[in-house]
Amino acid sequence: MQICTTPSCTNTAAYRASKKPAYCQECIDRVLAVGGLKREADFTKPNDFLLTSCLTCGTTAHYRFYYVVQKNMDLEKTCRACFWRAWYRDSWDSYGIGQGAARFKTLEEATTFVQEHGYDLLRVIPGDVSGEELFHVQCQYCSRIQVKRYGDITWWCSCSGAKKAKPARRARKRT
């Protein structure tokens, strides 16, 4: 039995850790809240993907707990929908131009593009201008929900199922 790492907390930790901090369920929820997230599923292990929803925009996505901890240390909100929308806005302020690239004419085009790269499209998150849309997607292989930019979609999911499928799909397209 391990005690929560948070100073003055005497609760039992939700998991065991030897080198990294171990937190109780209450403190896990506090860490997530600092990152702008709310837990939507039971916490299992800090390296497992945890389904969360953003306290600002409501977008659901999976994040590893240690990723949230790192973003908190970086003083950055975890939600990638909020992060990338702010990043696009900042590029206009900083450089006078946007960073967006894709301009799908129809939802069907966007859906096809996303599916060709191993995802199912949950919704398109509109950008401030055309080309800055974000894609709320779910991996067809591991079911992880993520928010991706156009260019990020082409890298596929990092799961083992997508890694195995990626070369096979590329080979089929060439023939």
Salt bridges, closest charged atoms under 4 A:
GLU26 OE1 - ARG30 NH2 3.06
ASP29 OD1 - ARG39 NE 2.74
GLU40 OE2 - LYS38 NZ 3.43
GLU76 OE2 - LYS71 NZ 3.30
GLU76 OE2 - ARG80 NH2 2.71
GLU116 OE1 - LYS173 NZ 3.46
ASP128 OD1 - ARG85 NH2 3.37
ASP128 OD2 - ARG89 NE 2.72
ASP152 OD2 - ARG149 NE 2.99
